[in-house]
Amino acid sequence: MGKIHTIYLIATLVLILTLLIGCSINSNKPVDETKIEKDIKSFHYQLQSTSFKDLKSLNVDFLIIDVDDSNLNSFQISVLKQTENGKKENMKILSYLSIGEAEDYRNYWKETWKVRNPDFIDLENPEWKGNYKVNYWDVVWQNITIERIKDIADLGYDGVYLDVVDAFEYYQNKGRDTAKQDMVEFVGTLSKAIKEIYPNFIIVSQSNPELYEEENFKNAIDGIGRESVWYQNDEKISEDNVNYVLDYMKITKNDGKLVFVIDYPTTNQNVCDFYSKCKEEEFYCLATNVALDRNIPITCH
């Protein structure tokens, strides 16, 4: 019986060693980094009704919120970046910032301001009450914007998500020949000003990816964002329009810059189709609602 026991013990040990060696070999197999990269590119974009409690539960690489809506302090921002409960490491937090319109609910707005007082305040946007077109080439407005970005950076935000960059189209239609170049120079000016203080501060520009053709614009930004690439709500964008936008977005991504896509499909079929197409391009992808008040992304089921 002693010999049989010994033989059984040896056989068991051999089996265990074989399994351990097999596991070790398997663990050294090449990893498909591209597939992993596709799976981990995530972000959340919410501009209304944010709460610190909800934001803490998110597990994303990038978080884009409104500094005034969220009203986070420096400590709360630092807590959100902590790695705990399986959260992504090194989550980056960006604040939304409109640079092509002035908003009368921001702290820079003065009660005496109205159209053409001060000079850079232009007509109110009929689609967004309280939002006024601005002469963004005006030095006073540029300084207001730069100071606002500095305040955002001082709070601990990692970057800004610039909106209404397409305001140059409005002024082109009004006959200003330099409108596009004025915007390119404006983005370059504010990027240079903040990066002199915070070299790693992230500048992302939403809409008009064709601005990336401008060398000064390309050098000023760290990424682009685009809404409704494949879907306008549940209506599919035409193939020609999709391809036009994708050409610029692919160039931007291949240059090592960030590309964020926000679409607003509502049916599960369209949500799944959106994520499939977006992840195939290896962009950061988000399906959400038009009001941008969801506390979690819409997922594919």
C-alpha positions in Angstrom: 0.0 0.0 0.0 2.9 2.3 0.7 4.3 2.0 -2.8 0.9 2.6 -4.4 0.5 5.7 -2.3 3.9 7.0 -3.3 3.2 6.4 -7.0 -0.1 8.1 -6.7 1.5 11.1 -5.0 4.2 11.4 -7.6 1.7 11.2 -10.4 -0.4 13.9 -8.8 2.7 16.2 -8.5 3.6 15.6 -12.2 0.1 16.5 -13.2 0.2 19.7 -11.1 3.6 20.7 -12.6 2.3 20.1 -16.1 -0.7 22.3 -15.5 1.5 25.1 -14.0 3.9 24.9 -17.0 1.0 25.0 -19.4 -0.5 28.1 -17.7 2.9 29.8 -17.8 3.3 29.1 -21.5 -0.2 30.4 -22.3 0.4 33.5 -20.3 3.3 34.4 -22.5 1.3 34.2 -25.7 1.2 37.5 -27.7 -1.6 39.8 -26.7 -3.8 41.4 -29.3 -3.2 44.9 -28.1 -5.4 46.4 -30.9 -8.4 44.5 -29.7 -7.8 45.5 -26.1 -7.4 49.1 -27.1 -10.7 49.0 -28.9 -12.4 47.6 -25.8 -11.0 50.1 -23.3 -11.6 53.4 -25.2 -14.5 54.9 -23.2 -15.8 58.3 -22.2 -18.8 60.0 -20.7 -20.2 63.4 -21.8 -22.8 65.0 -19.5 -23.5 68.7 -19.4 -26.6 68.8 -17.2 -27.7 67.3 -13.9 -24.3 65.9 -12.9 -23.7 64.9 -9.4 -20.4 63.9 -7.6 -22.0 60.7 -6.4 -23.0 59.6 -10.0 -19.7 60.6 -11.4 -17.8 58.5 -8.8 -19.5 55.4 -10.1 -18.4 55.8 -13.7 -15.6 53.7 -15.1 -14.3 55.6 -18.1 -11.1 56.9 -19.6 -12.4 60.4 -20.2 -15.1 62.4 -18.5 -16.4 65.6 -20.1 -18.6 67.7 -17.9 -19.5 71.4 -17.4 -17.5 73.1 -14.7 -20.4 75.2 -13.6 -23.1 72.5 -13.8 -21.0 69.9 -11.8 -19.7 72.6 -9.4 -16.9 70.2 -8.3 -14.1 71.4 -6.0 -10.5 70.4 -6.3 -10.8 67.7 -3.7 -13.7 66.1 -5.5 -11.9 66.2 -8.8 -8.9 64.5 -7.2 -11.2 61.8 -5.7 -12.7 61.1 -9.1 -9.3 60.4 -10.5 -8.4 57.8 -7.8 -8.3 54.2 -8.9 -10.7 52.2 -6.8 -13.5 49.6 -7.3 -12.1 48.7 -10.7 -12.1 52.2 -12.1 -9.9 53.1 -14.9 -6.4 54.3 -14.0 -5.5 57.9 -14.9 -9.0 59.0 -15.8 -8.9 62.5 -17.5 -11.5 65.1 -16.7 -12.3 67.8 -19.2 -14.6 70.8 -18.9 -17.0 71.9 -21.6 -16.2 75.5 -22.8 -18.0 77.5 -25.4 -15.6 79.9 -27.1 -17.8 81.1 -30.0 -20.7 82.4 -27.9 -21.0 84.2 -24.6 -23.5 82.8 -22.1 -25.4 85.1 -19.7 -25.4 82.4 -17.0 -21.6 82.3 -16.6 -19.7 84.2 -13.9 -18.0 86.4 -16.4 -21.3 87.9 -17.6 -22.1 91.3 -16.2 -25.6 92.6 -15.7 -25.0 95.7 -17.9 -24.0 93.6 -20.9 -26.3 93.5 -23.9 -25.9 93.4 -27.7 -23.0 95.6 -28.7 -22.3 96.5 -25.1 -19.5 95.6 -24.8 -18.6 95.7 -28.5 -17.8 92.0 -28.9 -21.3 90.9 -27.8 -23.3 90.1 -31.0 -26.9 88.9 -31.6 -28.6 86.3 -29.3 -28.7 82.8 -30.7 -32.5 82.3 -31.4 -32.1 78.5 -30.7 -30.4 79.0 -27.4 -31.8 81.6 -25.1 -29.1 83.5 -23.2 -26.3 82.5 -25.7 -24.9 85.4 -27.7 -22.6 85.2 -30.7 -19.3 86.9 -30.0 -16.6 88.6 -32.1 -14.1 85.9 -31.0 -11.2 87.8 -32.6 -11.7 90.6 -30.0 -8.8 90.7 -27.5 -11.1 91.3 -24.6 -13.2 88.2 -25.3 -10.0 86.2 -25.9 -8.6 87.3 -22.5 -11.9 86.4 -20.8 -11.7 82.9 -22.3 -8.1 82.4 -21.4 -8.7 83.4 -17.8 -11.6 81.0 -17.7 -9.4 78.2 -18.9 -6.8 79.0 -16.3 -9.4 78.8 -13.6 -10.6 75.4 -14.9 -7.0 74.1 -14.9 -6.3 75.5 -11.4 -9.3 73.4 -10.1 -7.6 70.3 -11.3 -9.3 69.6 -14.6 -7.0 67.9 -17.2 -8.4 69.9 -20.2 -11.2 71.7 -22.0 -13.7 70.5 -24.6 -14.1 73.6 -26.9 -17.6 74.1 -28.4 -19.0 76.6 -30.9 -15.7 76.6 -32.8 -17.9 76.5 -35.8 -18.9 80.1 -35.1 -16.6 81.1 -37.9 -19.2 79.8 -40.4 -21.7 82.3 -39.1 -19.3 85.2 -39.7 -18.2 83.9 -43.1 -21.9 84.0 -44.1 -21.9 87.6 -42.8 -19.1 88.5 -45.1 -16.1 88.3 -42.9 -13.4 86.9 -45.1 -10.9 86.2 -42.3 -13.5 84.4 -40.1 -12.0 81.0 -40.4 -8.4 82.1 -39.9 -9.5 84.3 -36.9 -10.8 81.1 -35.2 -7.7 79.2 -36.0 -5.6 81.9 -34.5 -7.9 82.2 -31.5 -7.6 78.5 -30.7 -3.8 78.7 -31.1 -3.6 81.7 -28.8 -5.6 80.1 -25.9 -3.7 76.8 -26.3 -0.3 78.5 -26.1 -1.4 80.6 -23.1 -2.5 77.6 -21.0 0.2 75.2 -22.1 2.9 77.7 -21.0 1.5 77.1 -17.4 0.2 73.5 -17.7 2.2 71.8 -20.5 0.0 68.6 -20.4 -3.3 70.4 -20.4 -5.6 68.9 -23.1 -7.3 71.0 -25.8 -10.1 69.2 -27.6 -12.2 71.0 -30.3 -15.7 69.9 -31.2 -17.1 70.0 -34.8 -15.5 71.1 -38.0 -12.7 68.4 -38.3 -11.7 70.1 -41.6 -10.0 72.8 -39.5 -7.4 70.1 -38.9 -6.0 71.0 -42.4 -4.7 74.3 -40.8 -1.3 73.7 -39.4 -1.7 76.2 -36.6 -4.9 74.5 -35.5 -3.4 71.0 -35.7 -0.5 72.1 -33.5 -2.9 73.8 -31.0 -5.2 70.9 -30.2 -4.8 67.4 -28.7 -8.0 66.0 -30.2 -11.3 66.6 -31.9 -14.9 65.7 -31.0 -17.8 65.2 -33.3 -21.6 64.7 -32.8 -23.9 62.7 -35.1 -21.3 61.0 -37.3 -23.4 58.0 -38.2 -26.8 58.9 -36.7 -28.9 62.0 -36.4 -31.1 60.6 -33.6 -32.3 57.4 -35.4 -31.9 58.7 -38.9 -28.8 57.4 -40.7 -26.3 60.0 -41.9 -25.7 59.8 -45.7 -22.7 57.7 -46.7 -21.0 60.7 -48.4 -21.3 62.8 -45.3 -20.0 60.0 -43.1 -17.0 59.4 -45.3 -16.2 63.1 -45.5 -16.0 63.5 -41.8 -14.3 60.1 -41.3 -11.4 61.1 -43.6 -10.5 63.9 -41.3 -11.1 62.0 -38.1 -8.9 59.1 -39.3 -6.0 61.5 -40.1 -6.4 63.0 -36.6 -6.3 59.6 -34.9 -3.3 58.5 -37.0 -1.5 61.6 -35.8 -1.8 60.2 -32.3 -4.5 62.6 -31.2 -7.8 61.9 -29.4 -11.1 61.5 -31.4 -14.4 61.5 -29.5 -17.7 60.6 -31.2 -21.1 61.3 -29.7 -24.2 60.0 -31.5 -27.8 60.0 -30.3 -29.5 56.8 -31.5 -32.4 55.6 -29.4 -33.2 52.1 -30.6 -31.0 49.2 -29.4 -30.4 48.2 -33.0 -29.0 51.6 -33.9 -27.1 51.9 -30.7 -25.4 48.6 -31.4 -24.7 49.5 -35.0 -23.2 52.8 -33.9 -20.8 51.2 -31.4 -19.8 48.6 -33.9 -18.9 51.2 -36.5 -17.2 53.6 -34.0 -15.1 51.0 -32.3 -14.0 49.6 -35.6 -12.4 53.0 -36.2 -10.8 52.9 -32.7 -12.4 56.2 -31.7 -13.7 57.0 -28.2 -17.4 56.3 -28.6 -20.5 57.3 -26.7 -24.3 56.9 -27.3 -26.3 59.2 -25.2 -29.4 61.5 -25.2 -29.6 64.9 -26.9 -30.2 66.7 -23.6 -26.9 65.4 -22.3 -28.3 64.8 -18.9 -27.8 61.0 -18.6 -25.6 59.9 -15.8 -24.5 56.8 -17.6 -23.9 56.0 -21.3 -26.5 54.2 -23.4 -25.2 50.6 -23.9 -25.8 48.0 -26.6 -27.8 45.0 -25.3 
